[in-house]
Amino acid sequence: MIIPVKADNGSYDIVLERGCLKNAGQLLNLDRRALIVTDDGVPEQYARCVAAQCAQPFVVTVPKGEGSKSFEGLQSLLAAMLDASFSRGDCVVAVGGGVVGDLSGFAASCYMRGVDFYNIPTTLLAQVDSSVGGKTAVNFGGVKNIVGAFYQPKKVLIDPDTLTTLERRQLMAGLAEAIKMAATSDRALFELIENSDSLERDLPEIIRRCLLIKSGVVEKDPEEHGLRRILNFGHTVGHAIEGAERGRLLHGECVALGMPPMSTGDARERIVSVLQKYGLPTEIEQSATELMPYLIHDKKMAGRTVKAVLVDEIGQFRLCDMLPEDILGGLEKKS
C-alpha cells in the first residue's frame, strides 16, 4: 500500500509492500549517482540489491551502533560524496536502521545545501517510526540527536520481508516504539499487540497502523511545535537512560524503560505487562541523580521545565510541563 505524507516542508509517499526492496529501481529515481549508506550489522545483500538497481552506486558501510551518529560519521559520508563528485542532482539512500537513516538524512541535508534522500528501513523500529517525519541528526557531547535538521525524504520503502533477518532483541526493541504509539493514540492497536499470539502474522498490520499514526501526526506538526510531541512518550526518561547506558541498551529498550514512569494507574499496569510479555526491560537501573545530567540537556527543555507526555488511559495522552526533578522523583534512590 501507499501512504502519502503531506507536509509544508516536503511531501512524499511511504510504500509498504513485501518484496519492494527488489523493485527499488522502479520505485525510486536511481538513474544517477547514489550514495548507499548501510552499516555492518545489516545483511550485505540489502545494500547490494539496491546498488544493482542504481546507475552509479557508491556503497558506504559504517560501524553499527550509535557511535556512528557522530561528526566523524557525518564527515565520512560528506567526503565520500565529494570524492565521487556528487552534484545537487544526485541522491543518498539509507539502507538500515535508525542510526543509518538519521546519519544519512543529515548528510543529505548538508551536502550542497541538500540532495535527494531516500530511506529504506530494515529494522522494525525504523519502519514504524524513525524513517518517517524528516528528523535527521547526530549525537554530540554525549547527548543524543542534539545536532540535526528536519529534512524530509523523497520516498520511503518499507519491505517487511527484511525483518526476517533481524535478531529477536532488535525486533522487540522496535516493537517498543509500536507500543509507545498505541499507548498514546490507538487503543485497538495496543490490544492487538497485547493479545497477539503470532507476532509474525500481525507485524504487517502493526506496521501499517503505526505508519498511519506517524504520518497523521507529522502532517499536522512537521517540526514538533505541538502535537508531534506525543511521539516522545517514553523518550524523556528513555533518552536519559540511553545516555547513561552509553550503548549497552538499544534505543527501543530505553524507550520501554521510559514509558512506565510517565503513565499512571491501569494504563501503567497494562504497559508494564505488555513490555514484559515481549521480554522488554521495565526496571530502571540508574538513580535520579545519575539520570539528571542527561535529562536537563533534553531538546524538549524550555526554561526549567520539560514538555512531558503522560498516559493515564490507553489510547489517550496529555501534555504537561514538568520539572526534571518531578519527572525523576518517582525513581528509587540508589545507594
N, C-alpha and C positions, 0 to 999 in steps of 0.2 A: 504494500500500500504506500501511497504518497501522502505525507503530512506537510502541508505548507506552513512556513513560519513567516509572518509578516511583521516587519519592524521598520521604523523610520531610518535606522542606521544599517539597513540591509535585509532584504527578503530572500528566502531560499527554500528549497524542498528537502525534506528528510525522506529517503527511500528506505522502507523497511521490507525486506524480502529475502527469503532463504536463497543462497547462491548468488546474490547480486555482486559479490566480490569479483566473480568471473566475468561480469558484464560491465566492469568499471569503465572500460574504454568506450562503451556506448552511452553510459550514463554521465560521464564527465568529459570535459574538453582536455584531453591529454595529448593532442597533436601539437606539442611544443615541449620546451624544456620543463621537466618536472622533478623537483627535489622530493624524493620519497623518504620520509623520516620514520624510522621504526626503532625498537630497542632490542637488546639481546635476550630479552625474556619472551619476545613474540616469535612464534614459529616463522622460520625464514620463508616458508612457502607463500605467506600472505603478501609480503613486500615483493617477492619475485613475481607473483601473479599480477600485481598491479604494474610492475615495471615492464612486463612483457606486453602490456597494452599501451605503453607510452611511446611517443615518437623519439624522445631523447631523455631517458631516465637517468637520474643520479641518485643512488641509494646511499643514505647515511644511517648508520646504526649507532645509537647512543647506549651507554650502560643503563640497565633497568634501574628504577627507583627514583625517589625524589631528588637525589643528588644531581641528576642530570638537569633539573629545572634550576639552572644557575646562570650567571653571566657567562661563565666559561662554556656551558652548553649552548647558550644563545649565540655566542661568538663563533662556535664551530659551525653552526648552520649558516650564519651570515657569510662566513669565509668560504664555505662550500659553494654558495650561490655566486659570490663574487668571482671565485676561481673558475667557475663554469660559465662566466659571462652572462648570467641571467639578466633579463630585461624586465620591464614592467609588464610585458605580455606573457611572462612565464608563470609557473604556479608551484605551490608547495602542497604535498599530500601527506597527511598524517595517517599512519597505519599502526595502530596500537591502542594503548590505554590512555588514561587521563594525563599522565606525565607527557607522553608523546604529543597529544593533542594540544595541551597548554603551551608547551615549548614551541612546537611547530607554528601554531597560530600566532604567537607573539613574534616569532622570526618573520613570518609572512607580513605582519603589520608594520614591521620596522624597515624591511628591505625596500629601498627606493620609495619609501613612504606608503608601501602597500602593494603586494602582489596577490593574485587569487589564491585562496586557501580552500582545500577540500579535506574533510575529515572522514576517515573510515575507522570507527572504533571497533576494537576486537575484544574488549572486556565488557562485562555486564555493567560495571559502574559507569564506564564511558558511554555505553549505549543508552542507558536510561537517563543520564544526567549531563556529564561534563561536555559531551560532544555538541550539545545544543545550547544556544544562548550567547555565544560570542565572547565568553570570558577567556582571556589568554593571560599567562603570567609566568614569572619565575620567582623563586624564593630568594630572600636576601637577608643577611644578618640573623639567620636562624628563624625568620618569620615567614610563614607560608604565604605564597601568592601576593607579596607586598608590592611587587613591581610588575605592572602589566597594562593591558589595554582591552577595551571592548572592540572586538574585530570579528565580524560575522563571517562564517564560511560561505562559499558559493553553493555548496551542496554537502549533505551528509548521507553516506551509505551505511546502512546497518544490516549486516548479514548475521542472523542468529546462529548459522552453522559454525561461525568462528568460535563460538563458546564451547564447542565440543572438545577443544584442546586446552581449555582453561582449567587450571588446577582448582580443586574444590574451595580452598581458602580464598582465592581471588573471586570465585563465583559468589561465595557468601558475603564477601566484603561489598560486592556490587549490589547484592540483594538488600543490604542495609540502606542504601540510597533509595531503593524502591519502597522499603518500609517507611522511610522518612517522608516520602511524597504522599503515600497512602495515609499516614497518620494525620497529616495536616489537611488533606484535600479530597480523599476518596475512600469513604468507609467501605464500599463494596470491594475495592482493590485490596484494602487491608484484610478483609475477611477471606478473600481468595488466597492471599499469602498465608494467612493464619491457619486456614483449613486445608491447604493443598496437600494431597498425598502423592503428587508426582510433579515435582518442580520442573523437570524436563518438559513435560507436556504443557505446563502452564506458562513457561517463560515467554513465548511469543506474545501472549495476551498481556502479561505483566509489563513487558517492554512497551507494547502499544499504548497501554493506559498511562504509563509514566510519561511517554512522549507527548501525549495529549495534554497532560497536566503541565509539563515543562513548556511546551510551545505556547499554550494559552497564557501562562504567566509572563513569559518573556515578550510576547506580543504587546501585552498591556504595560510592561515596565522593563524595557530593554536594558536600562543602565542602573537598575536597582535603586530607585528613588523611593519605592513604596512596596507594592505587592510582592515583588521578586524576593523580598527579604524572607518570605515563608520558606524558600528553598534552603535557607540557612538553619532550619530546625536541626538541632544536634551538632551544628558546626561551631557554635560559640565555645562550648566546653571542648568539643571534639578537636578543634584546631589547637587549642592549648595543650591537650593531651598529646597530639601529634608532634608538637614542638618539643615537649618534654621527653617523649619517647625516642626522638632522633632516629626514626626509621624502623624501629623494632615492631611497630604495629602498622598495618595497612590503613589507608585513609578511611575506607569504609568501616573498619573495626573501630577507629576513633570516633566516627560519627555515631556508631552504635552505642558507644560508651557515653556520648554526649546527649543522647535523647532522654533517658530516664530522669536526669536532674532537671530537665525543662518540661516535664509532664507531671500530672497530678492524678490522684485517685485511681478510678478504674482504668483510665487511659494508660497510666503509668504501668499498672499491673499487666495489661494486655501487651504493651510494648515490650516489657521485660520478658514476658512469656514467649512471644514470637521470636525475639532475638535468641533466646536460649534454645528454642526449637531448632534453629539453624546453626547452632554452635557459635554464635557471635558473643563477644565479651559483654558483660554487664556490670562488672565490679572495677571501679577506678582504683588504680594502684597509687597514684600521687595524692599528696595533700593539697589543700587550698593554697598553702604558702608556696609549694613547688610550681603550681599552675599559674599563679597570679602574674608573674612577669610576662608570660605569653599572652594572657588574656588582655592585658592593658595595651598591647600592641595590635589588637584586633582591628581590622579595617572598619568594622561597624561601630567603633567607638565614636561618640560625638560628645566632646567635653569630657565629663567624668562618667557618663553612662553608656551602656550598650543597648542597641535596639534588639531585644531578645524575642525569640519566637517560643511561645508556650502552647502546649496542647493539654486541654482539660477533658476533651471528648474526642474520640477517634473521628477523623474526617473534618474537624474544625480546629481553628487556631486563634490565637490573639497575639498582638504585638505589644510589647511592654518595655519601657525604658527602665533599665535596671543598673544598679551599681555593681561593679565586678565583685565586690565582697559579698553582695547578696546572692549573686549567681553561684558563687563557690561556697557560700555559707553552710550549705547542707552536706558538704563532703566531710567524711570522717577525718579527724585530725590524725596525722601520723606522728609517731614518737620519734 
